[in-house]
Amino acid sequence: MEASTEMIILVAEDDDGHAELIIEGLRESGVCNKIIRFSDGQETWDYLSGTGDNVLDKNKHYLLLLDINMPKMDGVEVLKKMKADEELKEIPVMMLTTTEDPREVEHCYKLGCNIYITKPVDFPKFAETLKRLGLFIQIVKI
């Protein structure tokens, strides 16, 4: 199997406005990777586990931006299932959430998330966070 350097960004975010801001913010910061968006945790898990209509391409690298509070399956459950799976556990996961509860942050890190980013409520702070996230993604490219 030939190694690929293409990294696909997966965005699991149920709020259409937040998803649009995330994707737009990444694009504005220079990220031109393919982005696939999911609107709930179950749809995300179906893709990752290969049970949905579209499935993970094992020849590509992925980064998952994962909201915690989503319908059908929350982000913490998706994270837990990913990190328990031999083929999925190496995918970097960035938790994106409005939750600042230190216990939630610690729990996500213990489950294996790579970074926990709190979505600021006011737009200028959120835009700055996304810009930094975009720069981080460019640095992390495999």
C-alpha positions, 0 to 999 in steps of 0.5 A: 500500500502506497503512503499518501500525504493528503490529509482530509479534515473531518468536521463533526458539528451539528450547528450549521452556523458553527460548521460554516464558520469553522470551514470558512475560518479554515479556508481564510487561514490558508487551509485548502485540504478537502473537508467533509462535514457531518451533522451528528455523531452517528453520521460521523461514527458511520463514516469512521467505522465504515458502516455508512454510505461514504467510508474512510479511505485507508490510504489517506490521513485524517484530522477530526474536528469534533463537537461534543454536544451533538444529536444521536451520539455525542462527541465524547462517545465518538471519541471513546469508540475511535480510541478503542478501535485499532485502525482509528485510534491514530487519527488526531482529534480536536474537540471543539465545544462551548463547554469549559468545564474542567472535568469535561476537558480532562475527561476528553484528554484521558480518552485520547483527544489531541487538543481541546478548543473552546469555541468563544461565543463572540465572533472576533474571538472565534475567528481568531481561534479558527485562524490559529487552528488553520495555522496549526493544521498547516504545521501538522500536515503529514 
